[in-house]
Amino acid sequence: MGLQGIGFTEILILLVVVLLLFGAKRIPEIAGSFGKGITEFKRNLNDAQKAITEPPRADRAVGAAPPTTEPVAREEDRPEPKRLLN
């Protein structure tokens, strides 16, 4: 069974149910979290593919973190994220 049988009416009913369950203020937060999750998944998938297909470099130990020149930001140094909706 595919998505061929879903029409405008079914999508509209589904959106109304989601709106009733979560409320108008939570939907952007949920969508943002979902998008970040997909982005993180794709990034990890690409990293795994690179680790499999690329040969290991001789100048770096396996599993060692790459050297960084930037200072690491601590949790208390990061600014509070801005809220779009109150």
N, CA, C and O atoms as a Maestro MAE file, in Angstrom:
{
 s_m_m2io_version
 :::
 2.0.0
}

f_m_ct {
 s_m_title
 :::
 protein
 m_atom[344] {
  # First column is atom index #
  i_m_mmod_type
  r_m_x_coord
  r_m_y_coord
  r_m_z_coord
  i_m_residue_number
  s_m_chain_name
  s_m_pdb_residue_name
  s_m_pdb_atom_name
  i_m_atomic_number
  :::
  1 25 0.849 -1.183 0.000 1 A "MET " " N  " 7
  2 3 0.000 0.000 0.000 1 A "MET " " CA " 6
  3 2 0.887 1.236 0.000 1 A "MET " " C  " 6
  4 15 1.812 1.345 0.804 1 A "MET " " O  " 8
  5 25 0.609 2.139 -0.879 2 A "GLY " " N  " 7
  6 3 1.418 3.340 -0.992 2 A "GLY " " CA " 6
  7 2 0.640 4.584 -0.620 2 A "GLY " " C  " 6
  8 15 -0.407 4.514 0.024 2 A "GLY " " O  " 8
  9 25 1.156 5.702 -1.028 3 A "LEU " " N  " 7
  10 3 0.529 6.982 -0.728 3 A "LEU " " CA " 6
  11 2 -0.365 7.470 -1.869 3 A "LEU " " C  " 6
  12 15 -0.771 8.632 -1.872 3 A "LEU " " O  " 8
  13 25 -0.676 6.616 -2.826 4 A "GLN " " N  " 7
  14 3 -1.482 7.039 -3.963 4 A "GLN " " CA " 6
  15 2 -2.908 7.371 -3.556 4 A "GLN " " C  " 6
  16 15 -3.537 8.215 -4.194 4 A "GLN " " O  " 8
  17 25 -3.443 6.737 -2.513 5 A "GLY " " N  " 7
  18 3 -4.827 6.935 -2.129 5 A "GLY " " CA " 6
  19 2 -5.056 8.117 -1.198 5 A "GLY " " C  " 6
  20 15 -6.198 8.399 -0.837 5 A "GLY " " O  " 8
  21 25 -3.993 8.815 -0.801 6 A "ILE " " N  " 7
  22 3 -4.156 9.947 0.117 6 A "ILE " " CA " 6
  23 2 -4.478 11.194 -0.700 6 A "ILE " " C  " 6
  24 15 -3.729 11.586 -1.595 6 A "ILE " " O  " 8
  25 25 -5.604 11.800 -0.370 7 A "GLY " " N  " 7
  26 3 -6.022 13.004 -1.067 7 A "GLY " " CA " 6
  27 2 -5.961 14.218 -0.156 7 A "GLY " " C  " 6
  28 15 -5.458 14.156 0.966 7 A "GLY " " O  " 8
  29 25 -6.482 15.309 -0.663 8 A "PHE " " N  " 7
  30 3 -6.462 16.564 0.083 8 A "PHE " " CA " 6
  31 2 -7.263 16.457 1.373 8 A "PHE " " C  " 6
  32 15 -6.835 16.967 2.409 8 A "PHE " " O  " 8
  33 25 -8.404 15.809 1.326 9 A "THR " " N  " 7
  34 3 -9.261 15.687 2.512 9 A "THR " " CA " 6
  35 2 -8.567 14.905 3.626 9 A "THR " " C  " 6
  36 15 -8.649 15.297 4.790 9 A "THR " " O  " 8
  37 25 -7.886 13.811 3.292 10 A "GLU " " N  " 7
  38 3 -7.187 13.017 4.291 10 A "GLU " " CA " 6
  39 2 -6.046 13.801 4.926 10 A "GLU " " C  " 6
  40 15 -5.839 13.732 6.138 10 A "GLU " " O  " 8
  41 25 -5.309 14.544 4.110 11 A "ILE " " N  " 7
  42 3 -4.215 15.360 4.629 11 A "ILE " " CA " 6
  43 2 -4.756 16.450 5.547 11 A "ILE " " C  " 6
  44 15 -4.171 16.721 6.595 11 A "ILE " " O  " 8
  45 25 -5.854 17.069 5.168 12 A "LEU " " N  " 7
  46 3 -6.464 18.113 5.987 12 A "LEU " " CA " 6
  47 2 -6.922 17.552 7.335 12 A "LEU " " C  " 6
  48 15 -6.714 18.184 8.370 12 A "LEU " " O  " 8
  49 25 -7.538 16.382 7.328 13 A "ILE " " N  " 7
  50 3 -7.973 15.750 8.579 13 A "ILE " " CA " 6
  51 2 -6.767 15.422 9.454 13 A "ILE " " C  " 6
  52 15 -6.803 15.632 10.667 13 A "ILE " " O  " 8
  53 25 -5.716 14.917 8.855 14 A "LEU " " N  " 7
  54 3 -4.502 14.597 9.597 14 A "LEU " " CA " 6
  55 2 -3.896 15.848 10.238 14 A "LEU " " C  " 6
  56 15 -3.478 15.806 11.395 14 A "LEU " " O  " 8
  57 25 -3.844 16.945 9.509 15 A "LEU " " N  " 7
  58 3 -3.305 18.193 10.053 15 A "LEU " " CA " 6
  59 2 -4.157 18.729 11.207 15 A "LEU " " C  " 6
  60 15 -3.615 19.247 12.183 15 A "LEU " " O  " 8
  61 25 -5.471 18.611 11.104 16 A "VAL " " N  " 7
  62 3 -6.359 19.057 12.186 16 A "VAL " " CA " 6
  63 2 -6.138 18.213 13.438 16 A "VAL " " C  " 6
  64 15 -6.118 18.744 14.548 16 A "VAL " " O  " 8
  65 25 -5.970 16.897 13.265 17 A "VAL " " N  " 7
  66 3 -5.718 16.021 14.415 17 A "VAL " " CA " 6
  67 2 -4.389 16.367 15.077 17 A "VAL " " C  " 6
  68 15 -4.309 16.423 16.304 17 A "VAL " " O  " 8
  69 25 -3.354 16.599 14.289 18 A "VAL " " N  " 7
  70 3 -2.050 16.981 14.842 18 A "VAL " " CA " 6
  71 2 -2.155 18.311 15.574 18 A "VAL " " C  " 6
  72 15 -1.571 18.474 16.645 18 A "VAL " " O  " 8
  73 25 -2.887 19.259 15.014 19 A "LEU " " N  " 7
  74 3 -3.066 20.560 15.657 19 A "LEU " " CA " 6
  75 2 -3.786 20.410 16.985 19 A "LEU " " C  " 6
  76 15 -3.420 21.066 17.960 19 A "LEU " " O  " 8
  77 25 -4.795 19.567 17.042 20 A "LEU " " N  " 7
  78 3 -5.530 19.353 18.289 20 A "LEU " " CA " 6
  79 2 -4.678 18.636 19.335 20 A "LEU " " C  " 6
  80 15 -4.765 18.945 20.524 20 A "LEU " " O  " 8
  81 25 -3.863 17.690 18.904 21 A "LEU " " N  " 7
  82 3 -3.046 16.930 19.849 21 A "LEU " " CA " 6
  83 2 -1.916 17.765 20.455 21 A "LEU " " C  " 6
  84 15 -1.686 17.709 21.663 21 A "LEU " " O  " 8
  85 25 -1.222 18.524 19.639 22 A "PHE " " N  " 7
  86 3 -0.023 19.211 20.100 22 A "PHE " " CA " 6
  87 2 -0.208 20.706 20.349 22 A "PHE " " C  " 6
  88 15 0.559 21.284 21.119 22 A "PHE " " O  " 8
  89 25 -1.174 21.339 19.741 23 A "GLY " " N  " 7
  90 3 -1.360 22.770 19.899 23 A "GLY " " CA " 6
  91 2 -0.524 23.554 18.905 23 A "GLY " " C  " 6
  92 15 0.457 23.045 18.364 23 A "GLY " " O  " 8
  93 25 -0.918 24.789 18.671 24 A "ALA " " N  " 7
  94 3 -0.268 25.615 17.653 24 A "ALA " " CA " 6
  95 2 1.150 26.021 18.045 24 A "ALA " " C  " 6
  96 15 1.991 26.214 17.168 24 A "ALA " " O  " 8
  97 25 1.431 26.154 19.325 25 A "LYS " " N  " 7
  98 3 2.761 26.604 19.751 25 A "LYS " " CA " 6
  99 2 3.798 25.491 19.687 25 A "LYS " " C  " 6
  100 15 4.982 25.769 19.497 25 A "LYS " " O  " 8
  101 25 3.384 24.250 19.839 26 A "ARG " " N  " 7
  102 3 4.337 23.135 19.868 26 A "ARG " " CA " 6
  103 2 4.703 22.629 18.474 26 A "ARG " " C  " 6
  104 15 5.754 22.008 18.314 26 A "ARG " " O  " 8
  105 25 3.890 22.870 17.487 27 A "ILE " " N  " 7
  106 3 4.147 22.322 16.148 27 A "ILE " " CA " 6
  107 2 5.461 22.845 15.555 27 A "ILE " " C  " 6
  108 15 6.217 22.039 15.013 27 A "ILE " " O  " 8
  109 25 5.782 24.152 15.626 28 A "PRO " " N  " 7
  110 3 7.088 24.591 15.099 28 A "PRO " " CA " 6
  111 2 8.270 23.978 15.851 28 A "PRO " " C  " 6
  112 15 9.298 23.678 15.243 28 A "PRO " " O  " 8
  113 25 8.135 23.790 17.157 29 A "GLU " " N  " 7
  114 3 9.205 23.166 17.931 29 A "GLU " " CA " 6
  115 2 9.412 21.723 17.496 29 A "GLU " " C  " 6
  116 15 10.547 21.273 17.339 29 A "GLU " " O  " 8
  117 25 8.321 21.003 17.303 30 A "ILE " " N  " 7
  118 3 8.404 19.605 16.883 30 A "ILE " " CA " 6
  119 2 9.014 19.507 15.487 30 A "ILE " " C  " 6
  120 15 9.865 18.655 15.234 30 A "ILE " " O  " 8
  121 25 8.578 20.380 14.588 31 A "ALA " " N  " 7
  122 3 9.110 20.362 13.221 31 A "ALA " " CA " 6
  123 2 10.604 20.707 13.213 31 A "ALA " " C  " 6
  124 15 11.375 20.099 12.471 31 A "ALA " " O  " 8
  125 25 11.011 21.671 14.028 32 A "GLY " " N  " 7
  126 3 12.427 22.025 14.114 32 A "GLY " " CA " 6
  127 2 13.271 20.886 14.650 32 A "GLY " " C  " 6
  128 15 14.355 20.614 14.135 32 A "GLY " " O  " 8
  129 25 12.779 20.220 15.684 33 A "SER " " N  " 7
  130 3 13.495 19.078 16.249 33 A "SER " " CA " 6
  131 2 13.592 17.941 15.237 33 A "SER " " C  " 6
  132 15 14.626 17.283 15.122 33 A "SER " " O  " 8
  133 25 12.519 17.724 14.516 34 A "PHE " " N  " 7
  134 3 12.509 16.684 13.488 34 A "PHE " " CA " 6
  135 2 13.531 16.999 12.399 34 A "PHE " " C  " 6
  136 15 14.269 16.114 11.967 34 A "PHE " " O  " 8
  137 25 13.579 18.246 11.956 35 A "GLY " " N  " 7
  138 3 14.546 18.657 10.936 35 A "GLY " " CA " 6
  139 2 15.982 18.521 11.405 35 A "GLY " " C  " 6
  140 15 16.845 18.081 10.646 35 A "GLY " " O  " 8
  141 25 16.247 18.899 12.666 36 A "LYS " " N  " 7
  142 3 17.602 18.752 13.213 36 A "LYS " " CA " 6
  143 2 17.986 17.281 13.309 36 A "LYS " " C  " 6
  144 15 19.135 16.915 13.062 36 A "LYS " " O  " 8
  145 25 17.024 16.447 13.666 37 A "GLY " " N  " 7
  146 3 17.297 15.018 13.751 37 A "GLY " " CA " 6
  147 2 17.645 14.425 12.405 37 A "GLY " " C  " 6
  148 15 18.558 13.607 12.299 37 A "GLY " " O  " 8
  149 25 16.921 14.834 11.371 38 A "ILE " " N  " 7
  150 3 17.205 14.345 10.021 38 A "ILE " " CA " 6
  151 2 18.584 14.816 9.563 38 A "ILE " " C  " 6
  152 15 19.335 14.047 8.962 38 A "ILE " " O  " 8
  153 25 18.917 16.068 9.843 39 A "THR " " N  " 7
  154 3 20.219 16.613 9.468 39 A "THR " " CA " 6
  155 2 21.347 15.862 10.167 39 A "THR " " C  " 6
  156 15 22.347 15.515 9.539 39 A "THR " " O  " 8
  157 25 21.189 15.612 11.462 40 A "GLU " " N  " 7
  158 3 22.202 14.871 12.219 40 A "GLU " " CA " 6
  159 2 22.338 13.443 11.696 40 A "GLU " " C  " 6
  160 15 23.449 12.922 11.594 40 A "GLU " " O  " 8
  161 25 21.219 12.812 11.367 41 A "PHE " " N  " 7
  162 3 21.255 11.455 10.817 41 A "PHE " " CA " 6
  163 2 22.020 11.427 9.498 41 A "PHE " " C  " 6
  164 15 22.854 10.546 9.289 41 A "PHE " " O  " 8
  165 25 21.749 12.375 8.609 42 A "LYS " " N  " 7
  166 3 22.443 12.427 7.319 42 A "LYS " " CA " 6
  167 2 23.936 12.674 7.512 42 A "LYS " " C  " 6
  168 15 24.759 12.074 6.821 42 A "LYS " " O  " 8
  169 25 24.287 13.555 8.446 43 A "ARG " " N  " 7
  170 3 25.698 13.854 8.707 43 A "ARG " " CA " 6
  171 2 26.416 12.599 9.213 43 A "ARG " " C  " 6
  172 15 27.518 12.289 8.761 43 A "ARG " " O  " 8
  173 25 25.797 11.880 10.146 44 A "ASN " " N  " 7
  174 3 26.415 10.660 10.660 44 A "ASN " " CA " 6
  175 2 26.502 9.575 9.592 44 A "ASN " " C  " 6
  176 15 27.472 8.819 9.551 44 A "ASN " " O  " 8
  177 25 25.498 9.496 8.734 45 A "LEU " " N  " 7
  178 3 25.528 8.530 7.644 45 A "LEU " " CA " 6
  179 2 26.673 8.840 6.685 45 A "LEU " " C  " 6
  180 15 27.383 7.931 6.255 45 A "LEU " " O  " 8
  181 25 26.859 10.116 6.345 46 A "ASN " " N  " 7
  182 3 27.964 10.509 5.463 46 A "ASN " " CA " 6
  183 2 29.311 10.230 6.117 46 A "ASN " " C  " 6
  184 15 30.241 9.771 5.454 46 A "ASN " " O  " 8
  185 25 29.422 10.507 7.424 47 A "ASP " " N  " 7
  186 3 30.674 10.227 8.133 47 A "ASP " " CA " 6
  187 2 30.985 8.737 8.130 47 A "ASP " " C  " 6
  188 15 32.137 8.340 7.954 47 A "ASP " " O  " 8
  189 25 29.964 7.917 8.323 48 A "ALA " " N  " 7
  190 3 30.170 6.467 8.320 48 A "ALA " " CA " 6
  191 2 30.583 5.980 6.936 48 A "ALA " " C  " 6
  192 15 31.451 5.116 6.817 48 A "ALA " " O  " 8
  193 25 29.968 6.527 5.891 49 A "GLN " " N  " 7
  194 3 30.341 6.132 4.534 49 A "GLN " " CA " 6
  195 2 31.776 6.537 4.225 49 A "GLN " " C  " 6
  196 15 32.510 5.783 3.587 49 A "GLN " " O  " 8
  197 25 32.181 7.728 4.675 50 A "LYS " " N  " 7
  198 3 33.567 8.169 4.459 50 A "LYS " " CA " 6
  199 2 34.542 7.272 5.215 50 A "LYS " " C  " 6
  200 15 35.602 6.927 4.694 50 A "LYS " " O  " 8
  201 25 34.189 6.896 6.438 51 A "ALA " " N  " 7
  202 3 35.071 6.035 7.232 51 A "ALA " " CA " 6
  203 2 35.228 4.664 6.587 51 A "ALA " " C  " 6
  204 15 36.283 4.041 6.706 51 A "ALA " " O  " 8
  205 25 34.199 4.196 5.913 52 A "ILE " " N  " 7
  206 3 34.260 2.882 5.267 52 A "ILE " " CA " 6
  207 2 35.028 2.953 3.955 52 A "ILE " " C  " 6
  208 15 35.847 2.079 3.671 52 A "ILE " " O  " 8
  209 25 34.775 3.983 3.150 53 A "THR " " N  " 7
  210 3 35.347 4.037 1.808 53 A "THR " " CA " 6
  211 2 36.753 4.623 1.759 53 A "THR " " C  " 6
  212 15 37.532 4.248 0.882 53 A "THR " " O  " 8
  213 25 37.104 5.523 2.663 54 A "GLU " " N  " 7
  214 3 38.427 6.144 2.629 54 A "GLU " " CA " 6
  215 2 39.414 5.314 3.439 54 A "GLU " " C  " 6
  216 15 39.082 4.826 4.519 54 A "GLU " " O  " 8
  217 25 40.629 5.154 2.916 55 A "PRO " " N  " 7
  218 3 41.634 4.425 3.696 55 A "PRO " " CA " 6
  219 2 42.083 5.268 4.896 55 A "PRO " " C  " 6
  220 15 42.069 6.497 4.820 55 A "PRO " " O  " 8
  221 25 42.478 4.631 5.994 56 A "PRO " " N  " 7
  222 3 42.928 5.399 7.160 56 A "PRO " " CA " 6
  223 2 44.233 6.118 6.853 56 A "PRO " " C  " 6
  224 15 45.081 5.603 6.123 56 A "PRO " " O  " 8
  225 25 44.386 7.296 7.410 57 A "ARG " " N  " 7
  226 3 45.606 8.077 7.211 57 A "ARG " " CA " 6
  227 2 46.676 7.599 8.171 57 A "ARG " " C  " 6
  228 15 46.381 7.252 9.315 57 A "ARG " " O  " 8
  229 25 47.912 7.580 7.715 58 A "ALA " " N  " 7
  230 3 49.015 7.068 8.523 58 A "ALA " " CA " 6
  231 2 49.428 8.047 9.614 58 A "ALA " " C  " 6
  232 15 49.974 7.633 10.638 58 A "ALA " " O  " 8
  233 25 49.174 9.357 9.410 59 A "ASP " " N  " 7
  234 3 49.628 10.346 10.388 59 A "ASP " " CA " 6
  235 2 48.674 10.507 11.561 59 A "ASP " " C  " 6
  236 15 48.937 11.294 12.470 59 A "ASP " " O  " 8
  237 25 47.573 9.772 11.549 60 A "ARG " " N  " 7
  238 3 46.592 9.901 12.625 60 A "ARG " " CA " 6
  239 2 46.225 8.521 13.148 60 A "ARG " " C  " 6
  240 15 45.995 7.596 12.368 60 A "ARG " " O  " 8
  241 25 46.172 8.388 14.435 61 A "ALA " " N  " 7
  242 3 45.803 7.101 15.036 61 A "ALA " " CA " 6
  243 2 44.319 6.845 14.807 61 A "ALA " " C  " 6
  244 15 43.526 7.783 14.725 61 A "ALA " " O  " 8
  245 25 43.950 5.580 14.704 62 A "VAL " " N  " 7
  246 3 42.559 5.213 14.501 62 A "VAL " " CA " 6
  247 2 41.764 5.582 15.746 62 A "VAL " " C  " 6
  248 15 42.142 5.215 16.858 62 A "VAL " " O  " 8
  249 25 40.666 6.307 15.560 63 A "GLY " " N  " 7
  250 3 39.804 6.687 16.670 63 A "GLY " " CA " 6
  251 2 40.231 7.965 17.384 63 A "GLY " " C  " 6
  252 15 39.525 8.432 18.278 63 A "GLY " " O  " 8
  253 25 41.355 8.530 17.012 64 A "ALA " " N  " 7
  254 3 41.810 9.756 17.663 64 A "ALA " " CA " 6
  255 2 41.056 10.948 17.091 64 A "ALA " " C  " 6
  256 15 40.712 10.973 15.909 64 A "ALA " " O  " 8
  257 25 40.809 11.916 17.929 65 A "ALA " " N  " 7
  258 3 40.114 13.119 17.501 65 A "ALA " " CA " 6
  259 2 41.060 13.987 16.683 65 A "ALA " " C  " 6
  260 15 42.248 14.063 16.997 65 A "ALA " " O  " 8
  261 25 40.557 14.644 15.636 66 A "PRO " " N  " 7
  262 3 41.426 15.510 14.834 66 A "PRO " " CA " 6
  263 2 41.857 16.722 15.653 66 A "PRO " " C  " 6
  264 15 41.105 17.192 16.507 66 A "PRO " " O  " 8
  265 25 43.052 17.226 15.403 67 A "PRO " " N  " 7
  266 3 43.509 18.399 16.162 67 A "PRO " " CA " 6
  267 2 42.673 19.625 15.811 67 A "PRO " " C  " 6
  268 15 42.303 19.824 14.653 67 A "PRO " " O  " 8
  269 25 42.383 20.430 16.802 68 A "THR " " N  " 7
  270 3 41.604 21.643 16.585 68 A "THR " " CA " 6
  271 2 42.406 22.842 17.025 68 A "THR " " C  " 6
  272 15 43.195 22.769 17.967 68 A "THR " " O  " 8
  273 25 42.197 23.957 16.329 69 A "THR " " N  " 7
  274 3 42.858 25.204 16.707 69 A "THR " " CA " 6
  275 2 41.890 26.147 17.392 69 A "THR " " C  " 6
  276 15 42.306 27.146 17.979 69 A "THR " " O  " 8
  277 25 40.586 25.836 17.322 70 A "GLU " " N  " 7
  278 3 39.577 26.687 17.941 70 A "GLU " " CA " 6
  279 2 39.379 26.275 19.390 70 A "GLU " " C  " 6
  280 15 39.432 25.088 19.712 70 A "GLU " " O  " 8
  281 25 39.151 27.251 20.269 71 A "PRO " " N  " 7
  282 3 38.860 26.885 21.655 71 A "PRO " " CA " 6
  283 2 37.481 26.224 21.741 71 A "PRO " " C  " 6
  284 15 36.555 26.591 21.019 71 A "PRO " " O  " 8
  285 25 37.370 25.270 22.614 72 A "VAL " " N  " 7
  286 3 36.116 24.552 22.787 72 A "VAL " " CA " 6
  287 2 35.191 25.392 23.652 72 A "VAL " " C  " 6
  288 15 35.572 25.819 24.742 72 A "VAL " " O  " 8
  289 25 33.961 25.634 23.164 73 A "ALA " " N  " 7
  290 3 32.983 26.427 23.908 73 A "ALA " " CA " 6
  291 2 32.338 25.562 24.976 73 A "ALA " " C  " 6
  292 15 31.839 24.473 24.693 73 A "ALA " " O  " 8
  293 25 32.352 26.051 26.190 74 A "ARG " " N  " 7
  294 3 31.692 25.337 27.278 74 A "ARG " " CA " 6
  295 2 30.215 25.683 27.262 74 A "ARG " " C  " 6
  296 15 29.805 26.678 26.665 74 A "ARG " " O  " 8
  297 25 29.424 24.856 27.922 75 A "GLU " " N  " 7
  298 3 27.969 25.042 27.945 75 A "GLU " " CA " 6
  299 2 27.589 26.398 28.531 75 A "GLU " " C  " 6
  300 15 26.668 27.050 28.038 75 A "GLU " " O  " 8
  301 25 28.294 26.829 29.584 76 A "GLU " " N  " 7
  302 3 27.931 28.103 30.213 76 A "GLU " " CA " 6
  303 2 28.378 29.306 29.388 76 A "GLU " " C  " 6
  304 15 27.929 30.421 29.657 76 A "GLU " " O  " 8
  305 25 29.254 29.118 28.385 77 A "ASP " " N  " 7
  306 3 29.707 30.216 27.531 77 A "ASP " " CA " 6
  307 2 28.757 30.489 26.372 77 A "ASP " " C  " 6
  308 15 28.817 31.552 25.754 77 A "ASP " " O  " 8
  309 25 27.894 29.545 26.080 78 A "ARG " " N  " 7
  310 3 27.001 29.692 24.939 78 A "ARG " " CA " 6
  311 2 25.836 30.602 25.292 78 A "ARG " " C  " 6
  312 15 25.292 30.511 26.393 78 A "ARG " " O  " 8
  313 25 25.442 31.491 24.362 79 A "PRO " " N  " 7
  314 3 24.293 32.354 24.642 79 A "PRO " " CA " 6
  315 2 22.990 31.572 24.613 79 A "PRO " " C  " 6
  316 15 22.897 30.519 23.982 79 A "PRO " " O  " 8
  317 25 22.006 32.089 25.289 80 A "GLU " " N  " 7
  318 3 20.681 31.472 25.324 80 A "GLU " " CA " 6
  319 2 20.047 31.612 23.948 80 A "GLU " " C  " 6
  320 15 20.062 32.711 23.393 80 A "GLU " " O  " 8
  321 25 19.481 30.533 23.361 81 A "PRO " " N  " 7
  322 3 18.838 30.646 22.047 81 A "PRO " " CA " 6
  323 2 17.600 31.538 22.116 81 A "PRO " " C  " 6
  324 15 16.875 31.559 23.111 81 A "PRO " " O  " 8
  325 25 17.387 32.268 21.031 82 A "LYS " " N  " 7
  326 3 16.236 33.174 20.968 82 A "LYS " " CA " 6
  327 2 14.982 32.388 20.633 82 A "LYS " " C  " 6
  328 15 15.011 31.477 19.805 82 A "LYS " " O  " 8
  329 25 13.892 32.740 21.276 83 A "ARG " " N  " 7
  330 3 12.601 32.117 21.016 83 A "ARG " " CA " 6
  331 2 11.875 32.938 19.945 83 A "ARG " " C  " 6
  332 15 11.779 34.161 20.044 83 A "ARG " " O  " 8
  333 25 11.372 32.251 18.928 84 A "LEU " " N  " 7
  334 3 10.652 32.952 17.869 84 A "LEU " " CA " 6
  335 2 9.224 33.250 18.281 84 A "LEU " " C  " 6
  336 15 8.695 34.312 17.954 84 A "LEU " " O  " 8
  337 25 8.590 32.329 18.994 85 A "LEU " " N  " 7
  338 3 7.217 32.509 19.439 85 A "LEU " " CA " 6
  339 2 7.181 32.445 20.951 85 A "LEU " " C  " 6
  340 15 7.850 31.605 21.554 85 A "LEU " " O  " 8
  341 25 6.416 33.313 21.565 86 A "ASN " " N  " 7
  342 3 6.307 33.281 23.024 86 A "ASN " " CA " 6
  343 2 5.016 32.656 23.439 86 A "ASN " " C  " 6
  344 15 4.742 32.539 24.634 86 A "ASN " " O  " 8
  :::
 }
 m_bond[343] {
  # First column is bond index #
  i_m_from
  i_m_to
  i_m_order
  :::
  1 1 2 1
  2 2 3 1
  3 3 4 2
  4 3 5 1
  5 5 6 1
  6 6 7 1
  7 7 8 2
  8 7 9 1
  9 9 10 1
  10 10 11 1
  11 11 12 2
  12 11 13 1
  13 13 14 1
  14 14 15 1
  15 15 16 2
  16 15 17 1
  17 17 18 1
  18 18 19 1
  19 19 20 2
  20 19 21 1
  21 21 22 1
  22 22 23 1
  23 23 24 2
  24 23 25 1
  25 25 26 1
  26 26 27 1
  27 27 28 2
  28 27 29 1
  29 29 30 1
  30 30 31 1
  31 31 32 2
  32 31 33 1
  33 33 34 1
  34 34 35 1
  35 35 36 2
  36 35 37 1
  37 37 38 1
  38 38 39 1
  39 39 40 2
  40 39 41 1
  41 41 42 1
  42 42 43 1
  43 43 44 2
  44 43 45 1
  45 45 46 1
  46 46 47 1
  47 47 48 2
  48 47 49 1
  49 49 50 1
  50 50 51 1
  51 51 52 2
  52 51 53 1
  53 53 54 1
  54 54 55 1
  55 55 56 2
  56 55 57 1
  57 57 58 1
  58 58 59 1
  59 59 60 2
  60 59 61 1
  61 61 62 1
  62 62 63 1
  63 63 64 2
  64 63 65 1
  65 65 66 1
  66 66 67 1
  67 67 68 2
  68 67 69 1
  69 69 70 1
  70 70 71 1
  71 71 72 2
  72 71 73 1
  73 73 74 1
  74 74 75 1
  75 75 76 2
  76 75 77 1
  77 77 78 1
  78 78 79 1
  79 79 80 2
  80 79 81 1
  81 81 82 1
  82 82 83 1
  83 83 84 2
  84 83 85 1
  85 85 86 1
  86 86 87 1
  87 87 88 2
  88 87 89 1
  89 89 90 1
  90 90 91 1
  91 91 92 2
  92 91 93 1
  93 93 94 1
  94 94 95 1
  95 95 96 2
  96 95 97 1
  97 97 98 1
  98 98 99 1
  99 99 100 2
  100 99 101 1
  101 101 102 1
  102 102 103 1
  103 103 104 2
  104 103 105 1
  105 105 106 1
  106 106 107 1
  107 107 108 2
  108 107 109 1
  109 109 110 1
  110 110 111 1
  111 111 112 2
  112 111 113 1
  113 113 114 1
  114 114 115 1
  115 115 116 2
  116 115 117 1
  117 117 118 1
  118 118 119 1
  119 119 120 2
  120 119 121 1
  121 121 122 1
  122 122 123 1
  123 123 124 2
  124 123 125 1
  125 125 126 1
  126 126 127 1
  127 127 128 2
  128 127 129 1
  129 129 130 1
  130 130 131 1
  131 131 132 2
  132 131 133 1
  133 133 134 1
  134 134 135 1
  135 135 136 2
  136 135 137 1
  137 137 138 1
  138 138 139 1
  139 139 140 2
  140 139 141 1
  141 141 142 1
  142 142 143 1
  143 143 144 2
  144 143 145 1
  145 145 146 1
  146 146 147 1
  147 147 148 2
  148 147 149 1
  149 149 150 1
  150 150 151 1
  151 151 152 2
  152 151 153 1
  153 153 154 1
  154 154 155 1
  155 155 156 2
  156 155 157 1
  157 157 158 1
  158 158 159 1
  159 159 160 2
  160 159 161 1
  161 161 162 1
  162 162 163 1
  163 163 164 2
  164 163 165 1
  165 165 166 1
  166 166 167 1
  167 167 168 2
  168 167 169 1
  169 169 170 1
  170 170 171 1
  171 171 172 2
  172 171 173 1
  173 173 174 1
  174 174 175 1
  175 175 176 2
  176 175 177 1
  177 177 178 1
  178 178 179 1
  179 179 180 2
  180 179 181 1
  181 181 182 1
  182 182 183 1
  183 183 184 2
  184 183 185 1
  185 185 186 1
  186 186 187 1
  187 187 188 2
  188 187 189 1
  189 189 190 1
  190 190 191 1
  191 191 192 2
  192 191 193 1
  193 193 194 1
  194 194 195 1
  195 195 196 2
  196 195 197 1
  197 197 198 1
  198 198 199 1
  199 199 200 2
  200 199 201 1
  201 201 202 1
  202 202 203 1
  203 203 204 2
  204 203 205 1
  205 205 206 1
  206 206 207 1
  207 207 208 2
  208 207 209 1
  209 209 210 1
  210 210 211 1
  211 211 212 2
  212 211 213 1
  213 213 214 1
  214 214 215 1
  215 215 216 2
  216 215 217 1
  217 217 218 1
  218 218 219 1
  219 219 220 2
  220 219 221 1
  221 221 222 1
  222 222 223 1
  223 223 224 2
  224 223 225 1
  225 225 226 1
  226 226 227 1
  227 227 228 2
  228 227 229 1
  229 229 230 1
  230 230 231 1
  231 231 232 2
  232 231 233 1
  233 233 234 1
  234 234 235 1
  235 235 236 2
  236 235 237 1
  237 237 238 1
  238 238 239 1
  239 239 240 2
  240 239 241 1
  241 241 242 1
  242 242 243 1
  243 243 244 2
  244 243 245 1
  245 245 246 1
  246 246 247 1
  247 247 248 2
  248 247 249 1
  249 249 250 1
  250 250 251 1
  251 251 252 2
  252 251 253 1
  253 253 254 1
  254 254 255 1
  255 255 256 2
  256 255 257 1
  257 257 258 1
  258 258 259 1
  259 259 260 2
  260 259 261 1
  261 261 262 1
  262 262 263 1
  263 263 264 2
  264 263 265 1
  265 265 266 1
  266 266 267 1
  267 267 268 2
  268 267 269 1
  269 269 270 1
  270 270 271 1
  271 271 272 2
  272 271 273 1
  273 273 274 1
  274 274 275 1
  275 275 276 2
  276 275 277 1
  277 277 278 1
  278 278 279 1
  279 279 280 2
  280 279 281 1
  281 281 282 1
  282 282 283 1
  283 283 284 2
  284 283 285 1
  285 285 286 1
  286 286 287 1
  287 287 288 2
  288 287 289 1
  289 289 290 1
  290 290 291 1
  291 291 292 2
  292 291 293 1
  293 293 294 1
  294 294 295 1
  295 295 296 2
  296 295 297 1
  297 297 298 1
  298 298 299 1
  299 299 300 2
  300 299 301 1
  301 301 302 1
  302 302 303 1
  303 303 304 2
  304 303 305 1
  305 305 306 1
  306 306 307 1
  307 307 308 2
  308 307 309 1
  309 309 310 1
  310 310 311 1
  311 311 312 2
  312 311 313 1
  313 313 314 1
  314 314 315 1
  315 315 316 2
  316 315 317 1
  317 317 318 1
  318 318 319 1
  319 319 320 2
  320 319 321 1
  321 321 322 1
  322 322 323 1
  323 323 324 2
  324 323 325 1
  325 325 326 1
  326 326 327 1
  327 327 328 2
  328 327 329 1
  329 329 330 1
  330 330 331 1
  331 331 332 2
  332 331 333 1
  333 333 334 1
  334 334 335 1
  335 335 336 2
  336 335 337 1
  337 337 338 1
  338 338 339 1
  339 339 340 2
  340 339 341 1
  341 341 342 1
  342 342 343 1
  343 343 344 2
  :::
 }
}
